[in-house]
Amino acid sequence: MKRTAQDSSGGSGKSENPSQQARRRRVAAARIARAARVLVCECDPAASRSAGDEIRDLGYEVVALHTLADSLREATVTTFDVIVASVPTLTNEKLSLLQLLRRATPRVPLVIVTSDDSLTMRTRCQPMRPFYFAVRPLATDELRDAMCGALARGTSRP
């Protein structure tokens, strides 16, 4: 029996258009989000909208804290799937706490959100091996993709 192009495309004969693909990605992200716990350290009071609220709106269970020291304490007693650090700039104290947080949770994907897009900021963050480095303002799709990628990376590690 000869196969046609319609048969090999899953039987429907139609390929998904971009809006259908985007909807399918959003549904898959929401399903993953329901099972994920995210620690958000919100050290950026000048931000127009907190990273914790944006992530919560995507459907994730969020534990939001206001200092890196509190986040470090919480990360040592509770298991998280992703850690998001929203820091406007990295002072020496914040850099030290972020390094300690990374050492305490080496296998948990780290997402750094900042309003400083300078090369110095990126260079200072590089030793923490962040999964994603984002500069405000964040688009919802960018944040959703970063969270999905971080969760996929976190679950694929032994």
N, C-alpha and C positions, 0 to 999 in steps of 0.2 A: 504494500500500500504506500502510495506516495504522500509525504507530509507537505503541507502547505505552510506558508508563513503564519497563517492564522492559528494553526495547530500548535506551533512551537512557541507562541507567545502566551501560553497559559490558557488557551481555549477561548478567551474573550475576543481576540482579534483586535483589541485596542490597547495602545500603550498609555500609561498614566501621563496626564499632563502635569506641569509643574505645581499647580495648586493642589492636585491630588497627592503628589509626592510630599509636599509640605505638610498637608493634613496628616498623612500617614506617619511622618516623622514626629509631629506634635503628639499624636496619640501614643506612639511608642515611648516618647520621652515622658509623658504623663504616667504611663504604666511603670516605668523604671523609677520615676520620682516618688511614687507612693511607698516604695520599699527602702528609700535611701534616707540616711540621716546626715545632715550637713552642719558643721560647726562654722559659724560666721563670726569673725572678730571685726567689729565695726569701730575702727579708730578714726574715722573720717567724719566728724560732726558737720563739716561744711558741705557735704554731699547733698544734692537736692533730694535724693531719695536713697534710703539705705539699701545696701546690697542684700541684707537679710530679708527686707520686704520684697525685693525683686525676685529673690530665689524662692521665697515662700509662695509668691504668686504663680510660680512655675509648678507648684505642687509638692515641693520637697518639705520634709520635716526639718525645721531649722531651730538650732539652739544659737541665739544671738547674744554675744557678750561684748562689752565695751572696751576691754583692754586685752593686750596680748598676754599679760600675766594671768588673768582670769581664764583665757582660752587655753593656756598651757596647763593650768590646774585641771580644767575640765577634760582636756584631751588625754590626760594620764589616768583618769578614772572611768571614762566612758568611751565606747567605740564609735567612731564616725567613719562614713564612707568617703567624704570629701571635706577638706578644710579650706575656707575662703578667708583670706586676710585682706581687709579693706583699709589700706594705710595711705594717707595723703603723701607723706614723705617718710624716708627711713632715717631716723636719728640713730645714734650709736646704741642707745638703750633698746629701741624697737628692733634694730637689727639683731642684737644679742638674743632677745626674747624669741624672735622669729627663728633664729638658728636653733635655739633650745626646743622650740615646738617641732621643728623639722627632725631633730634627733630623737625626740620622744615618739614621733609618729612617722618613721621613715618610709613606710609602705602606703601611707594615705596620700592620695593626690592633693597637691596644694595649688590653689588658684589665688593669685595676687591681683588685687584691684587697686589702682592708684590714680591720682589726678596728675602725677608727675611723669611725663613721657620722656624725660631726659635720658641720655646715654648713661650718665652716672647712676641713676636709679636702676636701670636695667642691669648694669654691671654689678651693683651691690646685691641685687636679687638673684643673680645667676648661681651663686654657690648653694642656694636653697633648692635648686632643681625644681622650680615650679612647673606644674603641668601646663599652666596657662598664665600669661601675664597680660592683663587687660588695663586699658587706659579709659577713664571716664570721658564722656558719657558712653555707657554700654547700651547697645541695641538688645532688645529682648531675644532675638534670634542668636546673636553672638553669645549671650549668657547661656541660653538653652544648649547650644552646641558645645560650649566649654564644659558645662555640667555633665552632659551625656558622655562626652569624651573622657572626662575624668572618672566617671563611674565605670565606664567600659575598661579603662586602664586599670583601675583599682581592683576590679573583679577578675582580671586576667592574670594578675600576679599571684604567685604561690603563697 
